[in-house]
Amino acid sequence: MSLKHAILGLLRSQPLSGYELKTQHFDRGVAHFWTADQAQIYRTLDHLREQGLVEEKLVVQRDRPNKKVYRLTPGGDKELVRWLASRQEEPPLREPFLVQVFFGDALEKPQLLQVLRDKLQERRQVLAALTAIEIPETAEPSLVFLLRGSTRELGVAYERAAIRWLEDLIRKVDDLPARSWRKPPPSGASRAR
């Protein structure tokens, strides 16, 4: 379960509240490869606490509501290391947008072009967000920053490749002559006699 292990990894650096996990990490730091909503984070923290992998401490605050801060336990660190060293299966690819592209011939040309242009705009926004993530430079080489920076680099490379692919597809669809846009009737449609 990757959310469990992502939380353990984030808590390995420092104790955090559920809110801090969401806003500082899942919304920004690791958003390019893993997302989670607030409810998922708190449910997972409860399970981790029940399993003895994290411990919680109530922090009393004067100007804000009290908060629970979670810290990795030695058992949590051991579980994280075990998981990190194990082989992870790739989940099956399920990409709704590729279903839209695959069956896009059911749309009129302007509709399909709009779907493609909307996705292109979305990919450009994701690329901008990824390139805005700062990986601090250190005077000495650091494995932590090397690994964290490399995940961002892969995200940037993926988005740039997706943008090039979409730009090329949009150009090709736009250049198709009208005669190639004839759609076959649905397979279940009755034929006129």
C-alpha positions in Angstrom: 0.0 0.0 0.0 1.9 3.0 -1.2 0.0 5.7 0.7 1.0 4.0 4.0 4.6 3.9 2.9 4.6 7.4 1.5 3.4 8.7 4.9 6.0 6.6 6.7 8.7 8.1 4.4 7.6 11.7 5.0 7.5 11.1 8.8 11.0 9.7 8.6 12.3 13.3 8.0 10.3 15.0 10.8 7.1 14.7 12.9 4.1 16.2 11.1 0.4 16.7 11.6 -2.1 15.3 9.1 -2.8 18.8 7.9 1.0 19.4 7.3 1.3 16.1 5.5 -1.5 17.2 3.1 -0.6 20.8 2.5 3.2 20.6 2.6 3.7 17.3 0.9 0.8 15.7 -0.8 -0.3 19.0 -2.3 3.2 20.1 -3.3 6.3 18.0 -2.5 5.1 14.6 -3.8 2.1 15.6 -5.8 3.8 14.8 -9.1 3.8 11.1 -8.3 1.4 10.5 -5.4 -1.8 12.2 -4.3 -4.1 11.8 -1.3 -7.0 13.7 0.2 -7.3 14.7 3.8 -9.7 11.9 4.7 -7.3 9.2 3.2 -4.4 10.7 5.1 -6.2 10.7 8.5 -7.5 7.1 8.0 -4.1 5.9 7.1 -2.5 7.7 10.1 -5.1 5.9 12.4 -4.2 2.5 10.9 -0.5 3.2 11.2 -1.0 4.2 14.9 -3.0 1.1 15.5 -0.2 -1.0 14.0 2.4 0.7 16.2 4.2 2.2 13.2 3.6 5.8 14.2 2.9 7.5 17.5 0.9 10.6 18.0 1.3 13.5 20.4 -1.2 16.2 21.1 0.3 19.7 20.7 -1.6 22.4 22.6 -1.7 25.7 20.7 -2.9 29.1 21.9 -4.2 30.8 18.8 -5.2 27.7 16.9 -7.0 24.4 17.6 -4.8 21.8 19.2 -3.2 19.4 16.7 -2.0 15.8 16.7 1.6 15.4 15.5 2.8 12.0 14.3 6.2 10.6 14.7 7.7 7.4 13.1 8.4 4.6 15.6 11.3 2.2 15.3 8.8 -0.4 14.0 7.6 2.2 11.4 11.1 2.8 10.2 11.7 -0.9 10.0 8.5 -1.4 7.9 9.5 1.5 5.6 13.0 0.0 5.0 11.5 -3.4 4.3 9.0 -2.0 1.8 11.6 0.2 0.1 13.9 -2.8 -0.4 11.1 -4.9 -1.9 10.0 -5.2 -5.6 6.9 -3.1 -6.4 4.5 -4.2 -9.0 3.4 -1.6 -11.5 -0.4 -1.0 -11.3 -2.3 -1.6 -14.5 -2.5 1.5 -16.6 -6.0 3.0 -16.6 -5.9 6.3 -18.4 -9.4 7.8 -19.2 -7.9 10.3 -21.6 -6.5 7.6 -23.8 -9.9 6.0 -24.0 -11.2 9.4 -25.3 -8.4 9.4 -27.9 -8.9 5.8 -28.9 -12.6 6.3 -29.6 -12.3 9.9 -30.5 -13.5 9.2 -34.1 -17.1 9.2 -32.6 -16.8 13.0 -32.1 -17.0 15.7 -34.7 -13.6 17.2 -35.6 -14.1 20.4 -33.6 -15.1 18.4 -30.5 -12.1 16.1 -30.7 -9.7 19.0 -31.2 -11.2 20.8 -28.2 -10.7 17.7 -26.0 -7.1 17.4 -27.2 -6.4 21.2 -26.7 -8.0 21.1 -23.2 -5.7 18.2 -22.3 -2.7 20.0 -23.8 -3.5 23.0 -21.6 -3.8 20.8 -18.5 -0.4 19.1 -19.2 1.3 22.5 -19.6 -0.1 23.6 -16.2 1.3 20.4 -14.6 4.6 21.0 -16.2 4.7 24.6 -14.9 3.9 23.3 -11.4 6.6 20.6 -11.6 9.3 23.1 -12.8 8.3 25.4 -9.9 9.2 22.7 -7.3 12.6 23.8 -5.9 15.1 21.2 -5.0 17.7 23.0 -2.8 21.3 22.8 -3.9 23.9 21.8 -1.3 27.6 22.5 -1.2 28.2 18.7 -0.8 26.5 16.0 -2.9 23.4 14.7 -1.1 21.7 11.4 -1.8 18.4 12.8 -0.4 18.4 15.8 -2.8 19.6 13.6 -5.7 16.8 11.1 -5.3 14.1 13.8 -4.7 15.3 15.8 -7.6 15.3 12.8 -9.9 11.6 12.1 -9.2 10.9 15.6 -10.3 13.1 15.2 -13.4 11.1 12.2 -14.5 7.8 14.0 -14.0 9.1 16.9 -16.1 10.4 14.6 -18.8 7.0 12.8 -18.9 5.0 16.0 -19.1 7.3 17.3 -21.9 6.9 14.1 -23.9 3.1 14.2 -23.4 3.0 17.8 -24.5 5.0 17.0 -27.7 2.7 14.0 -28.4 -0.4 16.1 -28.0 0.9 19.0 -30.1 1.7 16.4 -32.9 -1.6 14.7 -32.6 -3.5 18.0 -32.7 -1.6 19.0 -35.8 -2.3 15.6 -37.5 -6.0 15.7 -36.6 -6.3 19.3 -37.8 -4.6 18.5 -41.1 -6.9 15.5 -41.9 -8.9 16.1 -45.1 -12.7 16.1 -44.7 -13.1 12.8 -46.6 -11.0 10.9 -44.0 -13.4 12.1 -41.3 -16.3 9.8 -42.4 -17.5 7.8 -39.5 -18.7 4.2 -39.8 -22.2 3.6 -38.4 -22.4 2.1 -35.0 -22.1 -1.7 -35.3 -25.6 -2.3 -33.9 -27.4 0.1 -36.3 -29.9 -1.4 -38.7 -29.2 -1.0 -42.4 -31.6 0.6 -44.7 -33.1 -2.0 -47.2 
